[in-house]
């Protein structure tokens, strides 16, 4: 599935980037050779990094 239409990258590319060491949103973009343009994909990239354990999840409120 396409995650970023501006740069044309997919969820597989984001996961692959995370699995090879990209631990932040900016590192994913750098690994993919691009930069955010409109920014609508940034939250999805962040969530994908959380799902593969690269970013900490937000602490639960008491």
trRosetta pair geometry for C-beta under 8 A, 3 or more apart (Angstrom, degrees):
i j d omega theta_ij theta_ji phi_ij phi_ji
1 10 6.2 135 72 -154 34 89
1 11 5.1 32 57 -6 86 120
2 5 5.9 67 147 -78 134 68
2 8 7.0 -55 -137 -145 115 45
2 9 7.3 123 -148 86 69 29
2 10 5.6 -65 -98 -98 43 71
3 9 6.0 -31 52 97 99 79
3 10 6.1 119 -1 -154 89 22
3 11 5.4 123 -49 -67 112 62
3 13 7.9 -133 23 57 121 99
3 14 5.8 28 4 -28 164 136
3 41 5.2 97 146 -151 82 118
3 44 5.3 -167 -156 112 101 134
3 45 6.5 103 159 -69 140 78
3 48 7.4 -40 -115 -28 148 149
4 7 4.5 6 122 45 130 95
4 8 6.8 -51 97 4 83 17
4 9 5.0 23 46 44 108 85
4 34 7.7 167 113 103 154 149
4 36 7.9 -121 -127 -117 135 65
4 41 4.0 -36 -88 -54 84 172
4 45 7.8 13 -49 -54 112 115
5 8 6.9 29 -158 -77 31 52
5 41 7.8 177 12 -56 63 123
6 36 7.8 74 71 -164 143 45
6 37 3.9 -147 167 44 154 131
6 38 5.6 173 -52 5 142 97
6 41 7.4 -135 26 -4 103 127
7 29 7.9 -160 -62 -136 175 88
7 32 7.0 81 147 127 138 128
7 34 4.1 96 -138 165 137 165
7 35 7.9 166 -81 52 135 32
7 37 6.8 163 -44 -7 88 112
7 41 7.9 -102 28 35 107 158
9 13 4.5 -101 -170 73 102 147
9 14 6.8 114 136 -47 117 82
9 32 5.3 -11 -90 -161 156 148
9 34 7.2 -159 -24 29 127 143
10 13 5.0 105 56 6 71 99
10 14 7.3 -130 105 -2 43 87
11 14 5.6 -53 -149 37 37 112
11 15 6.2 36 154 -18 69 105
11 48 6.6 -164 -144 -113 85 143
12 15 5.8 -54 -145 39 31 110
12 16 6.1 32 155 -20 65 108
13 16 5.6 -52 -143 38 30 113
13 17 6.3 34 155 -21 63 106
13 32 6.0 75 155 -108 123 119
14 17 5.7 -55 -150 36 29 113
14 18 6.4 29 153 -18 64 106
14 28 5.8 19 -136 -159 78 134
14 32 7.9 -25 -84 -57 58 137
14 45 5.7 -144 -134 -126 135 80
14 48 5.0 39 130 114 135 156
14 49 7.8 -99 170 -55 106 74
15 18 5.6 -55 -148 37 32 111
15 19 6.2 30 155 -19 66 108
15 48 6.6 -104 -70 176 72 119
15 52 6.3 149 -134 -65 78 146
16 19 5.7 -56 -144 38 30 111
16 20 6.4 16 158 -8 64 110
17 20 6.1 -67 -148 43 27 101
17 22 4.3 -1 151 14 92 143
17 27 7.5 162 161 123 112 82
17 28 4.8 104 118 -133 145 74
17 31 4.4 140 -140 94 112 144
17 32 6.2 -52 -77 -49 145 92
18 21 7.9 -175 -175 46 25 16
18 22 5.3 -76 -89 67 42 92
18 23 7.7 99 -140 -87 71 38
18 28 6.8 -7 -61 -94 77 108
18 48 7.0 -149 -34 130 148 95
18 49 5.6 -173 -108 -113 129 70
18 52 4.8 100 129 76 145 151
18 54 5.0 -119 -155 -32 107 147
19 52 7.0 -93 -65 -178 74 146
20 31 7.2 148 79 -152 117 146
21 27 7.7 -100 119 160 73 138
22 27 3.9 175 -148 119 82 107
22 28 4.6 113 155 -75 147 60
22 30 7.7 171 -119 57 114 90
22 31 4.9 -92 -70 -10 130 145
22 49 7.6 -98 114 -108 91 114
22 54 7.1 15 100 -159 61 159
23 27 5.9 39 41 40 53 156
23 49 7.4 109 -164 -161 35 125
23 54 4.9 -156 -132 -174 59 104
23 55 7.4 139 179 -68 67 66
24 27 4.6 96 54 5 78 103
24 28 7.2 -135 96 -8 43 84
24 49 7.3 56 -125 -148 18 165
24 54 7.8 -142 -52 144 33 115
24 55 7.4 97 -107 -84 52 104
25 28 5.7 -52 -155 29 34 113
25 29 6.8 30 152 -14 66 103
25 42 5.8 47 -166 -152 148 83
25 45 5.1 102 -129 108 92 122
25 46 5.5 -28 -71 -73 120 79
25 49 6.9 -114 -69 -13 65 148
26 29 5.8 -53 -151 37 36 110
26 30 6.2 37 152 -19 67 107
27 30 5.5 -53 -143 39 34 113
27 31 6.1 36 156 -21 67 106
28 31 5.8 -56 -147 37 28 110
28 32 6.3 14 157 -8 63 112
28 45 5.5 -174 79 -171 157 126
28 49 7.1 -118 -47 -68 134 118
29 32 5.9 -66 -146 46 29 104
29 34 5.5 -96 -166 84 82 69
29 35 5.5 77 164 -110 134 38
29 36 6.2 -75 -99 -35 150 72
29 45 7.8 17 -50 -159 85 169
30 33 7.6 38 179 -72 31 28
36 39 5.0 62 164 -91 127 60
36 41 6.9 -160 -124 59 94 95
36 42 5.6 9 -110 -65 146 106
38 41 7.8 86 69 0 88 85
39 42 5.2 -22 -166 -6 68 122
40 43 7.8 -50 179 24 41 97
41 44 5.3 -62 -162 44 59 113
41 45 5.9 60 143 -25 85 103
42 45 5.8 -55 -145 36 31 111
42 46 6.3 34 155 -21 65 106
43 46 5.5 -54 -148 36 33 116
43 47 6.4 33 154 -19 66 104
44 47 5.7 -52 -146 36 33 111
44 48 6.3 34 153 -20 65 105
45 48 5.7 -54 -149 36 31 112
45 49 6.5 33 152 -19 64 104
46 49 5.8 -55 -152 34 31 111
46 50 6.6 32 150 -19 63 104
46 55 6.5 -20 -165 20 71 169
47 50 5.5 -51 -151 35 35 114
47 51 6.3 36 152 -23 66 105
48 51 5.6 -52 -147 33 34 113
48 52 6.7 16 159 -4 65 105
49 52 6.3 -65 -148 45 30 97
49 54 4.2 -78 -171 69 86 115
49 55 4.4 66 118 -8 108 110
50 53 7.7 41 -180 -73 32 20
50 54 7.4 -88 -68 55 23 70
50 55 4.7 -55 -77 69 67 103
50 56 7.7 -24 -122 96 87 16
50 57 5.6 94 -161 -86 115 75
